[in-house]
Amino acid sequence: MDFYYSEISPACRSVMLTAKAVGAKLNKKPINLEKKEHLKPEYIKINPQHTIPTLVDGNLKLRESRPICTYLASQHGKDESLYPKDPKERALVDNLLSFDMGTLSQRMKEYIAPVMFHNEKPDPEKKKNLEEALTWLNDLLEGHEFSAGNKITVADFVLISTVSSIIEAGIVDISKYKNIKAWVEKCKSKMNGYDTENGKGAKAFGEVAKSKLPNSESKKDSKDEKEPKDAKDAKDAKDDKNAKDTKDEKEGKDMKDAKEMKDPKETKDPKIEKREKTPNPKKATP
Ligand SMILES: N[C@@H](CCC(=O)N[C@@H](CS)C(=O)NCC(=O)O)C(=O)O
């Protein structure tokens, strides 16, 4: 199976975790979006949407990460536990996969992509939306060990790739979400190859995001150790104002790497449909 990917991409990491869990061997083909390898004619032939991940298994081509995960679990899982066959159990997993696609990862992209790719100021409203989605996930995790019950399913691989990216980017203080915090620790200790398949890439993603976010929680945490609360509040308010007034022009190598994430703004652009046929090398990355 050919797997086109980059480890900085949360979507690709969810597939890597799933493949590791079921022992599916991926013929890994790194795609460097910075070098616009996804826009090369040979890749467009494989995936006209020029996104990663893409999985090619014989005559089957899949270019959406969640169906790739469910396919790998169904085809290679030693039993059905990762993607249950029981209609109700499966519906619960599918529900979580859609929650990640339509809500959690979507809200993460809406918050972070303009900051990472267009040097825009962080929008506090979008951060609130993301926090709201995290509250829902926290509630979903109440009373059981993993997202769909007491066993790992593909929903956990997908959700952890998003949540670990949010944490590493320092967007939120995860200790506010008690159930998520405990679940993350379980994922780290119970998922095969967590560090190589997800942890490393999430950290790389986080480094880039942090360099663009003026007020990331991780930066605040290190300040908390030195500053009393009142001084910190005053400083945070000033930082917020500066973040609004200042446009970060810095465009380092790390940022180029980060352009591997898709900008939700672009997905809403009707022009995107044209891009399928005529890739625009200037616009296409994130
Ligand atoms: N729905 C897709 C989203 C994939 C996606 O947005 N991939 C980004 C990297 S995280 C990408 O390929 N961006 C390059 C582009 O859109 O041209 C999935 O989950 O598989």
PDBQT file of the ligand as one rigid body, heavy atoms in Angstrom, charges set to zero:
ROOT
HETATM    1  N1  LIG A 301     -10.104  15.918   4.558  1.00  0.00    +0.000 N 
HETATM    2  C1  LIG A 301      -8.744  15.691   4.426  1.00  0.00    +0.000 C 
HETATM    3  C2  LIG A 301      -7.956  16.920   4.818  1.00  0.00    +0.000 C 
HETATM    4  C3  LIG A 301      -6.580  16.766   4.366  1.00  0.00    +0.000 C 
HETATM    5  C4  LIG A 301      -5.828  18.078   4.433  1.00  0.00    +0.000 C 
HETATM    6  O1  LIG A 301      -6.381  19.158   4.643  1.00  0.00    +0.000 OA
HETATM    7  N2  LIG A 301      -4.523  17.941   4.241  1.00  0.00    +0.000 N 
HETATM    8  C5  LIG A 301      -3.653  19.098   4.213  1.00  0.00    +0.000 C 
HETATM    9  C6  LIG A 301      -2.519  18.797   5.149  1.00  0.00    +0.000 C 
HETATM   10  S1  LIG A 301      -3.115  18.587   6.830  1.00  0.00    +0.000 SA
HETATM   11  C7  LIG A 301      -3.164  19.250   2.765  1.00  0.00    +0.000 C 
HETATM   12  O2  LIG A 301      -2.948  18.278   2.094  1.00  0.00    +0.000 OA
HETATM   13  N3  LIG A 301      -2.985  20.488   2.288  1.00  0.00    +0.000 N 
HETATM   14  C8  LIG A 301      -2.466  20.762   0.975  1.00  0.00    +0.000 C 
HETATM   15  C9  LIG A 301      -3.489  21.285  -0.006  1.00  0.00    +0.000 C 
HETATM   16  O3  LIG A 301      -4.666  21.404   0.351  1.00  0.00    +0.000 OA
HETATM   17  O4  LIG A 301      -3.113  21.599  -1.110  1.00  0.00    +0.000 OA
HETATM   18  C10 LIG A 301      -8.336  14.488   5.280  1.00  0.00    +0.000 C 
HETATM   19  O5  LIG A 301      -8.590  14.495   6.488  1.00  0.00    +0.000 OA
HETATM   20  O6  LIG A 301      -7.791  13.558   4.732  1.00  0.00    +0.000 OA
ENDROOT
TORSDOF 0
